[in-house]
């Protein structure tokens, strides 16, 4: 008699879990209640969260909540269908118009998430016989979309312009079309891509550039725009969803060819309305947008770290066990700073990813810096 497939499946899962546990790489979901002013609660403990991408604190802004509530009452809880069927709600159309204007583009297209956007964009633009060059520290969804396209995918060393130029010189001639994928702000290191130089290289080799602006929108955004400006609604804008801003022909093509748009239900109207209200606040209150970077630089100055380039500051620890220990010690002090471990980051570079928000105050930032300075060395040695 053949073995019970459920039994063999469970045995496989248990074996893999044991391996992850032994390496301090097993993930577990933790119920976390978020509140205004960077507040969070886990396991009955009140915490100050430094692990949230709500960079301007807009997820709890009364104006954003009111816009979502009004759309919820008027249009219902869900979109009901794909956007190409009946799921293209009025708030979505209004949001796309505002996003395009904000990015200085002719048009925009909203997807169900940033991940879905990047799964759909590359395969709609390039395929077999084409070339994709991607920064080695690009987000997982950039690599996933690139792989799905069927194009030749080549990584280039992080922010290394000489390497990028060399790869373009080596591979561009044999490719019909070329696409460069990078990020404005890299999510785990908080550094920025050298976009003016990348765009100049792209022009030299007739390549198209997509910039993932998930962590830059509204907080470190000013500067040159790429032909393809992708981002999310779930971070600075405090809502949910993803988008692409580009020329009208490109957006029209994606509307017909991006499978992660065509074959999935549209974004709920309340999410679109919330993002639209948040974007209006971003544009109307530049002092709010400047605050997260200022707080991040206050933190790096107090710890003697390299000056922050964005609201994201990595505190490198090394091994996964040590990063978990430091995170737990900080939680005992009232701070939620989640450990980031492989494979999200390279082996030996486990870290605390500290994210700053306009919702934080200077006292909270200083207290965290003091706690990291006090606890960090002990926790690293303990790992």
N, C-alpha and C positions, 0 to 999 in steps of 0.2 A: 504494500500500500504506500502511495506517495505521501510525503510529509504534509501536514496541514499547512497551507500557504500562510495563514495568519500566524501560526507559530513560528515559522521561519522568518517571516517579516518582523515579528516582535524581537526575535533573537538578533537579527541584523541590526535593528534600531538600538537595542540594549548594548550591543558590542560597540557600536559607534559612539553612543553616549558615554560609555565607560572610558573610551579613548579621549574624548573631549574633556571629560572630568579630570582625568589624570594630567592633562596639559593646562588646566585652568582656563579652558576655552569653551566650556559649555555655557550656553545662554539661557537665561530664565526671564520670563515676563514678570514685571513688578507693577502692581496696581499703584498708580500715582495720580492723585487728585491735584490739578493745577489751579491756582487762584491768581488774583491780581497782585501786582507789586512783586513779581518773581517768587511768589509763595508756592510751596508744594507740600504734599503730605504723603508719607509712605509708612506703612505699618504703624499707624497712629502717631507718628513723629512729625512735627511741624518743621519744615526745612526751607532754606533759601536755595532756589534752584539756579545753578550755573551750568545746566546741561540742556537748555532749551534754545531752539532756534527762533524763538519769538523775539527778534532783536529789538523791536520798538515797543514791545508790550501791547500790541494792538489786538491780540486775541481776546483781551478782556476790556478793551476800550468800549464805553457805553455806546458810542456812535456806530461802531462796527457791529456790535450786538444788535442794536436797533435796526440797522439795515438788513441783517440776516433775518431777524424776527419778522419784519414787514414782508420780506420776500417769501418766507416760510408760510405766512398766513395767506398770501395772495396766490402763490404758485404751487404750494404743496411741498412735501418733504423730499421727493425724488424727481428726477427728470423724466422718467417713464420710458425712455427709449434712447437709441442712438441719436446723436445730434442730427444726422441726415434723415431721420424719420420724423420724430416729434419732440426730440429732446433738446432743441435749440431755443432755450428760453430767452425772453427779453433781457434779463440781467447779463446773460452771456454775451449777447451782441454789444451791449453797452460797455462791458468790461473790456472786450477786445478792442473797441474803438479807443478807449482810454489808455490801454497798454501800448498800442501802436503809437499814439501821440507821445507817451512818456519816453519811449525808446527812439523816437524820431524815425519811425518806419511807416510804410504805407498801410500795413495790415498786421493782424495778429490772429492766432488760433489757440484756443484754450483746450487742453486735454484733461483727462481725469486725474492725473498726477504728473509730477516732474518725471518720474520713472517711465510712465507711459509715453510722455512726450519724446524722451530720448530713445525709446524702443521703436517709435514710429518715424522719426525724422530721417535718420541715416538711410534706412532701407527704401524710403521713398525717393531719395535723391541719387544714390549710387548703388552699384551692384557688381556682378562679375565683370572683370576687366577694368574695374576702377580701383582707386587707392584711398585708404583712410590712414592718416597719421594721427596718433593720439598720445597725449601726454601720459607717461606711465603712472602718474598719480591721479588720473581722471577717475570720476565716480564710476561705480559698478555699472550703472545704467548706460553710460557712454560706451563701455566695452560691450555690453549686451546688444545694444542697437547696432554697433559696428559689426559684430559677429553675424547678426541676423541679416545684414545687407548682402552678404556674399562677396563683398569687395576684399581685396588684399588689405589686411590690417597690420600696421607696423607701429610699434611703440617708439616714442622718442624720450630720451632722458629728461627728467623733470625740469621744465623751464630752460632747457639747454638749446639756445638758438643755433649754435654751431652744429649740433647734432641734427636739428630739424632741417637746416639748410643741406647738410650732407645727404640726408635721406630723400629730400626732394630731388636733389641732383641725381641720386642713384635710381630712384623709382618712378619719378614723374613722367619721364619720356615714354615709358611703356604703358601708361595708364590713360584711358580715355578722359576720366574726370578724377579730381583729387579733392579730398575733404580733410580739413584739419580740425581736430576736436580738442578743446582745452576748457579751462574754467577761469572765470574772472577772479574768484577767491576759492582756494582749495580748502575743502571741508575739514580735513584732518590737521593741516598745518597752519591754516590761516594766512598763507602767503598769496601773492597775486601773480598772475601770468604777465609777462612783458608784452602786452597786447599790441602796442604800436609797432614793435619789431616783428611780431608774428604776422600782423596784417600786411606789413611791407613785404615779407617773404612770400606770403600767399599771392600778392599781386605779381611778384617777380615770376612765379611759377604757375600762374593761372589756377590757383587752388581756392576753394571756398572755405571759409572759416566759420565754425560754430563755437560760440562762447556760452558755456553753461554758467548762468548768473544766479544760480540758486541762493548763494550766500553773499551776493554783492548788492542786489537790488535795494536801492534806497539808503544804503549805509556806506558803501565805498564805490559807488557806481560811476560818477562822472568820468568822462574820457571818451576815447574813440569807440565807436560801435562796430561790431562785426556784421557781415551780411546776414548772419543767422544768430539772433539773440534769443536764447532759450532761458527759461527760469521757472521758478515755482511760485505758487500763491500761499504756500504753507509756512513760510519763515517770516520775513519782514512783514508780509501782509496778513499774517495771523489767521489765514483761512485754510483752504485746501485746493489743490489742483496744480496744473502746470501750463506752460504757454510757449509759443514761439512767435517772435516778432520778425518780420522780414518784408520783402517786396510783395506787392499784390500777386504777381504771377506765381511766386513760390508758395504763398499761403493758399492760393487757389489749387495748386497742384497737390499740396499736402492734404487739403480737404477731401480730395478724391482718392489719394493713394496711401495715406498713413493708416495702416491697419489698426493701430492702437487708438485711433479716433473713429474710424468707420465702423468697427465691429465691437464697440463698447458703449454702454449707457453714458449719456451726457452728465456733466457735473451738476449736482443739485443746485437749483436756483439760489438757495440761501448762501451757499459757498461763494458763488459768483458775486452776489450782492455785497457780502462781507468784504471780499477782496477789493471790489470797486470803492467802497467807502474807505478802506484802509489806504488805498493808493492816493485818494484825494487828500488824506491826512498827511501822508509822506510828502506830497508836493507842497502842501500849505504850511508845514511845520519843519523847516530845515534844521532848526535847533534840536529837535528830537532826533532827527536822523544822524546828527553829529555826535550824539552822546555815547553810543556803544563803543565807538573807536576810542574816544577820550578815556572812558573807563578802562578799556583793555590796556591802553598805554600807561595808565596809572598803576595797574597791576604789574605789568612787566617792569616798570621802573622800580617798584618796591622790592621785586625779587631779583633784580639784576639780569633779567632776561632780555633778549633781543627785542627792540621796540616793536610792538604789535603793528601789523599792516591791515588788520581787520578786527572785527569783534571776536574772533576765534584765537585763543592762545593755547598751544599744546604745552603741557608740562610733561616732558619725557621722563619715563621711569625705567623702562627696559623690559623686564620680564612680566608676563601676565599676572603672576601671583603677587608681585610687588605692587602693580597698579591696582589690583583688587584690594589689597591691604590698605593702601593709601586712600582709596575711595571710601572704604568702610570707616576708616579713622576720621575722615572729614565728615561723614554722615553722622557720626557720634557727636561731632561738634556743631551739627545743625546745618551742614552744607551738602547739597546734592550735586556731586561732580562725578559723573559716571566714568568708569574705566573703559578705555577703548583698546581692544586686543586684536591679534591676528585672527582671521585673515583681513580684517578691515584695514589694519596697518601691517607693515612688514614685521617679520619675526625680530624680536629684540628691541622693538620700538614701541611697546605698549605705553600708554600715556593716559593722562587725564586731559580731556578736551574741555577747556573752560570757555564758555560762551557768555558774552556780556550783553546786557540789554539796557535800553533806556529806562526800564523799570527798576533797575538796581540803583542804590544810592552809594555814595562814596564810602560810608561807614561799613557797608556790607563788603565792598571790594577790599578795603583795607583789612577787615577781619579775616577774609579768606586768604589774602596774601600772608598774613601773620601765621595762620594755621598751616598753610602749605610749607612755609619756611621752618616751622617747628616740627611738623610731623614727617615731612618728606624724607629726610635722610634716614630716619629710623625705619620707615616702611620699606625703603629701597633695600636697606641692609637685611631686613627681615625676609625679603623675597629671595 
